[in-house]
């Protein structure tokens, strides 16, 4: 199993550029649905958003670190878990929240605010917990990760498309809405296709090592969803908001995680397999829980 820390996923520089562009386009498509009013809602009703930020950016990385300390997985798998937990919410969380009869406006606000926060907080959380756990600290030293380069890439992939997309919506909401309807599903399909093609060239790696991350990935995702729901309940948010925070905390942008892994860690086996499996599994778990909640009648008004 120690070989997993040295296994590399083959992904050429051309594929990496396309992956960069695809993820930026996905973010641009998300940003077309975000307006300044989504940020203004933070001032009118800040509690649910602040609780969501606490759950997603503070408690999930901390919980992930505690899981790693208890389970002691291979260092590369542990780094993959840290990377996923450090990323902002996934691009499909808004759709899943809507399907679950959750608070879609809150989900959109968390996507917008979380994306801005992620420019600094994602590299910070990853560096903090990666260096706090001794086995991963040694692995980080071996790849000589440069924090500034990490921040710069996250800014280019998340921040710039977010601002451009919001500007397009501000200038012409009707055109932004039309582009978004086509762009969002198309860009996500393209992104998924690129990742599938990349990993189809590495099927031997998957076949040999996927069983090491299977149960850890499912358990990690389950605990993330449970964390979001429990934190919202602890702060006495409505059931509608509890569902929203459960989805937002459990649906992470593993695409961004994969991009960072391919860029800075040369497709380090355990990391890449962990992030890729999470990316597949969180769609399955998110849809299951959304469909389950959609069958229940909506509860009282938000708080």
Secondary structure as UniProt FT lines:
FT   HELIX           2..5
FT   HELIX           13..31
FT   TURN            32..33
FT   HELIX           36..44
FT   HELIX           46..53
FT   HELIX           54..59
FT   HELIX           60..71
FT   HELIX           75..86
FT   TURN            91..92
FT   HELIX           93..99
FT   TURN            100..101
FT   HELIX           104..132
FT   HELIX           134..143
FT   HELIX           147..154
FT   HELIX           155..160
FT   HELIX           161..171
FT   HELIX           173..200
FT   TURN            201..202
FT   HELIX           203..234
FT   TURN            235..236
FT   HELIX           239..250
FT   HELIX           254..264
FT   TURN            266..267
FT   HELIX           269..294
//
